[in-house]
Amino acid sequence: MILDLRNALAQATEKIKSDAAIYDEYVKKDFKRPCFFLRLLKLTGRREMAGRYLFTAFWQIKYYPRLPVKGEPWRLYRELNDLALKLYGALAIPGYLVTDMEHQIEDNTLVFSAAYSFYAEENENGENNEKMIQLEIEME
């Protein structure tokens, strides 16, 4: 499920900024700008009834734009803020409940965070089943 979610996040970001490279968690030297870095910050889980587990994956998506032209930082700020507003809609991934989304702009970089919740079930052997038959969103 985590790899599926990561791939869905990559596809969603690519639809918004097709000219941006997409990297995994670690910053590479001489990375190409503009680009996104997708990072799984943490994964939490709790056991629920009937062998079900509720997992929440906390992701951080960083966007590094092209370097700004000196004397025009407001253009970069506007570009990053506009991109953040697009990400709120684009990163609502079907099959996952988005519980928290937020963004901030720091050091000419957009830092977007989102938490995705999903259920997994145990199979007959007592192991976690990676694929869930159907996601059920329940009110707690």
Secondary structure, 3 states (H helix, E strand, C coil): CHHHHHHHHHHHHHHHCCCCEEECCCCCCCCCCCEEEEEEEEEEEEECHHHEEEEEEEEEEEEECCCCCCCCHHHHHHHHHHHHHHHHHHCCCCCCEEEEEEEEEECCEEEEEEEEEEEEEECCCCCEECCCCCCCCCCC
